[in-house]
Amino acid sequence: MEGDDWTQVRCRGVRGAITCEANTREAILAATRELLMVMMRLNNIHVEDIASAIFTTTSDLNAEYPAVAARQLGWHEAALLCAHEMDVPHGLKSCIRILLMWNTTKKPSELHHPYLKGAKDLRPDRSIEMEELIAQIAAELEDEEEVSPT
C-alpha cells in the first residue's frame, strides 16, 4: 500500500457474534440473519461487494448451517463456509460467529464489529444493544428524510 490513498478498493474483514436461543433450525437462522443485517447496516455493506464469509458455531449448535441464512438474504455469489469453533471448556456456549470479507474503500478504523446478545461478553468494547441500534437507525433515517427532497 502506497501513501494514504484510501480511495482504492480493498478486501476488508468485519467480524461479529451473537448467541442463539436454541439448537433449532429456526433459531440458528434467525440469529444469523439478525447478525448479518446488523453487520451490513453498520458498515454499509452491499451484497454485490461481499467476497466471502466464514460462519462458525459452538459445538452445541448443529441443527442447521448458518450460511443458509445468508443465502436467504440473497447472497448467491459469495463464497460461504461453515465450521465449528474450538470446544474450549470455559468458552461461550450457543454462539454464532461470522467473519465477513467484502470489497470497500473504508479504512480499518471505520469498521464496526458487532457483538450481540450474550456475545457482548466476548468483546464488551464492541457490544451493541438492539435498542441502541434501533435508535441509531431511526436517527439516520430522519437525517436522510431531511436531506432528500420531498
C-alpha positions as CSV (number, residue, x, y, z in Angstrom):
1,M,0.0,0.0,0.0
2,E,1.4,3.3,-1.0
3,G,0.8,6.5,0.9
4,D,-2.6,7.3,2.3
5,D,-4.7,6.5,-0.8
6,W,-7.9,5.2,0.8
7,T,-9.9,5.5,-2.4
8,Q,-8.6,2.1,-3.6
9,V,-11.0,-0.8,-3.1
10,R,-9.6,-3.3,-0.7
11,C,-10.9,-6.6,0.8
12,R,-11.6,-6.0,4.5
13,G,-12.8,-8.3,7.2
14,V,-15.5,-7.4,9.6
15,R,-16.5,-9.8,12.4
16,G,-19.3,-10.2,14.8
17,A,-21.0,-12.7,17.1
18,I,-24.4,-13.4,18.5
19,T,-25.8,-16.0,20.9
20,C,-28.6,-18.3,19.8
21,E,-31.7,-19.1,21.9
22,A,-31.9,-22.8,21.0
23,N,-30.4,-25.5,18.8
24,T,-33.2,-25.4,16.2
25,R,-33.1,-24.6,12.5
26,E,-35.3,-21.6,13.1
27,A,-33.3,-20.2,16.0
28,I,-30.0,-20.5,14.2
29,L,-31.3,-18.9,11.0
30,A,-33.0,-16.1,12.9
31,A,-29.9,-15.2,15.0
32,T,-27.6,-15.4,11.9
33,R,-29.9,-13.2,9.8
34,E,-30.1,-10.7,12.7
35,L,-26.3,-10.5,13.0
36,L,-25.8,-10.3,9.2
37,M,-28.3,-7.5,8.9
38,V,-26.7,-5.6,11.7
39,M,-23.2,-6.1,10.2
40,M,-24.4,-4.9,6.8
41,R,-26.3,-1.9,8.2
42,L,-23.5,-0.7,10.5
43,N,-20.8,-1.0,7.7
44,N,-23.0,0.0,4.7
45,I,-22.2,-3.3,3.1
46,H,-23.9,-4.2,-0.2
47,V,-24.4,-7.8,-1.2
48,E,-22.6,-7.4,-4.5
49,D,-19.4,-6.3,-2.6
50,I,-19.2,-9.4,-0.4
51,A,-16.3,-11.7,-1.3
52,S,-16.8,-14.4,1.2
53,A,-17.9,-15.2,4.8
54,I,-16.9,-17.8,7.4
55,F,-19.6,-18.8,9.8
56,T,-18.7,-20.7,13.0
57,T,-20.9,-22.1,15.7
58,T,-20.1,-23.6,19.0
59,S,-20.4,-27.4,19.1
60,D,-23.8,-27.2,20.8
61,L,-25.4,-25.6,17.6
62,N,-25.7,-28.1,14.9
63,A,-29.4,-28.1,13.7
64,E,-28.6,-26.0,10.6
65,Y,-25.8,-24.4,8.7
66,P,-25.8,-20.7,9.5
67,A,-24.7,-19.9,5.9
68,V,-28.3,-20.8,4.8
69,A,-29.4,-17.5,6.4
70,A,-27.0,-15.6,4.0
71,R,-28.5,-17.5,1.1
72,Q,-31.9,-16.5,2.3
73,L,-30.8,-12.9,2.2
74,G,-29.7,-13.2,-1.4
75,W,-26.0,-13.9,-1.0
76,H,-25.9,-16.2,-4.1
77,E,-22.5,-15.2,-5.5
78,A,-20.4,-15.0,-2.3
79,A,-18.2,-18.0,-1.1
80,L,-19.6,-19.2,2.2
81,L,-18.0,-21.7,4.7
82,C,-19.3,-23.1,8.0
83,A,-17.3,-24.7,10.8
84,H,-17.3,-25.3,14.5
85,E,-15.4,-23.2,16.9
86,M,-12.8,-24.8,19.2
87,D,-14.6,-26.5,22.1
88,V,-12.9,-24.6,24.9
89,P,-14.3,-25.6,28.3
90,H,-14.7,-22.0,29.6
91,G,-15.9,-20.7,26.2
92,L,-19.2,-19.0,25.5
93,K,-21.9,-21.6,24.5
94,S,-24.6,-21.3,21.8
95,C,-22.6,-18.7,19.9
96,I,-22.5,-18.0,16.2
97,R,-19.6,-16.0,14.9
98,I,-19.1,-14.5,11.4
99,L,-16.0,-13.2,9.6
100,L,-17.2,-11.3,6.6
101,M,-14.8,-10.2,3.8
102,W,-16.0,-7.5,1.5
103,N,-14.6,-5.0,-1.0
104,T,-14.6,-1.5,0.3
105,T,-12.7,1.8,0.4
106,K,-13.2,2.1,4.1
107,K,-10.3,2.3,6.5
108,P,-9.9,-0.3,9.2
109,S,-10.7,2.3,11.8
110,E,-14.1,2.9,10.1
111,L,-15.3,-0.7,10.5
112,H,-17.9,-1.8,13.1
113,H,-17.7,-5.3,14.6
114,P,-21.0,-6.0,16.4
115,Y,-21.3,-8.4,19.3
116,L,-24.9,-9.0,20.2
117,K,-26.9,-10.6,23.0
118,G,-24.8,-12.9,25.2
119,A,-21.8,-12.5,22.8
120,K,-21.3,-8.9,24.1
121,D,-19.4,-10.6,26.9
122,L,-16.7,-11.7,24.4
123,R,-16.0,-8.0,23.4
124,P,-17.7,-5.6,25.8
125,D,-15.9,-2.7,23.9
126,R,-17.8,-3.7,20.7
127,S,-21.2,-4.8,22.2
128,I,-24.3,-3.3,20.8
129,E,-27.7,-3.2,22.5
130,M,-30.6,-3.6,20.0
131,E,-32.4,-0.6,21.4
132,E,-29.3,1.5,20.8
133,L,-29.0,0.2,17.3
134,I,-32.7,0.8,16.5
135,A,-32.4,4.4,17.8
136,Q,-29.3,4.9,15.7
137,I,-31.0,3.7,12.5
138,A,-34.1,5.8,13.2
139,A,-31.9,8.9,13.6
140,E,-30.1,8.1,10.3
141,L,-33.4,7.7,8.5
142,E,-34.7,11.0,9.9
143,D,-31.5,12.7,8.7
144,E,-31.9,11.1,5.2
145,E,-35.6,12.4,5.1
146,E,-34.5,15.9,6.0
147,V,-31.8,15.9,3.2
148,S,-33.9,14.3,0.4
149,P,-36.3,16.5,-1.5
150,T,-40.0,15.8,-0.9
